[in-house]
Amino acid sequence: MQTLNEYIKEYRGLKKIDIKNLLNGVKDARGISENINFDFDHIGFDRDIGRTSFETTSENKDFHFELSKFLIRLLRHIDVDDKDALTLGYRLFVRSSKDNYKLEDLLTIINEKVA
């Protein structure tokens, strides 16, 4: 399994399926801890098996604020040739910019057929 940074360098961008795998990984990690380390060097990623692993941190940070920052960073690394990934990334960013959004709101977006 590579770090997310290594993966991005190798594949030169995130596809729609990558974004979905990352958000599902966030859901799984949040089931264990609210204190997820969203640093790209601390996220394990393997598209082939659809697996994402997040490390936790001892710091108490606002989960939704950190997730929003993570989504902004993801936008910079979306494969510009994948229109579906661009659309999905933008929709996730817009939703996470609203007050009182929940992770479940983002999961709904990634599971919609239009996403």
N, C-alpha and C positions, 0 to 999 in steps of 0.2 A: 504494500500500500504506500502510495506517495503522499507527501504533504499537498495541500491544495495549491500552494505556490509552485511546487515542482510540476504538478499536473497542468496548470495554466501555461507555464513556460513550454512544456512539451507539446501541448495541443493547441496553443495560441488562441485560446478562448473557450468559453463555456457554452455548451449547447443546451437546448431546452431540457433534455433528460438529466443533464448535470445539475441544473437548478432545482429540478424536482427532487433528485436524490439528496441534495444538500438540505432542502427544507424538511424532507422526511427524516434526515439525520438529526436536525435540530429538534424535531418532535421527540425522537427517541432519546436524545441526550437530556432533554428537559424533563423527561420522566424520571431521570436519575438525580438531576440537580438543576437548580436555577442559575448557578454560577458557571456558565459555559465560557470557555476561552475562545473567542471568535477570531483570534489571530490566524491568518492563513498558514503560518508555519506550525500551528498546533492543531490543524484539522487534517485527519487522514482521509484520503479519497481514492476510490477505485471504481471507475465507471463500469468496468467489465462485470463486476459482481454487484453493482448497485449499492455499494457500501460506503458510508461516511462515518467517521468516528471523531468525536469532539472530546477534547480534554476539558476537565473542570479546573477551576481556579479557586483559591481560598478567599479571593476578594469578593465582597458583596457589592455587586453592581446592579443597576436597573436592567433587567432582562430585556424588556421591549426597546429601551434606548440602545442597548448594545446590538440587538438584532437589527434595528433600523440602520445603524452605522455599518453593520456587516452587509446589508443589502445594497447600500450605496457603494461600498467597495466592490461588490459583485458586479454591479452595473458597468464598472470600468473594464471588466474582463469578459464580457459577453462576446461571443463570436458574432461580428457584425454581419456576416453572411447568413446567419441563421435568424430569419425574420421572426419565427415563432419564439425564439429565445429572447430577442429584443422586446417583443410585445409582452411576454411573460415578465421579464425583468422590470419593465416600466410599470406594469400593473401592480406588481408586488411593492415597488418603491412608492407609488402613489398611495396605496392602501396603508403601508406602514408609516406614512407621513401624517396620517390623520390621528387625532387624539383618541385615546382609549381603544386602539386596535388590539386584537388578540392574535396569537399564533394560529388559532383555528381559522381566522379570516384568511390568512395567507394560504393555509392548507386547502381551503375551499377553492381559492383561485387556481392553485396548481393542479387541482383535480377536475376542473371544469373542462369540457370538451373543446371550448374555444381557446383555452390557454395553451 
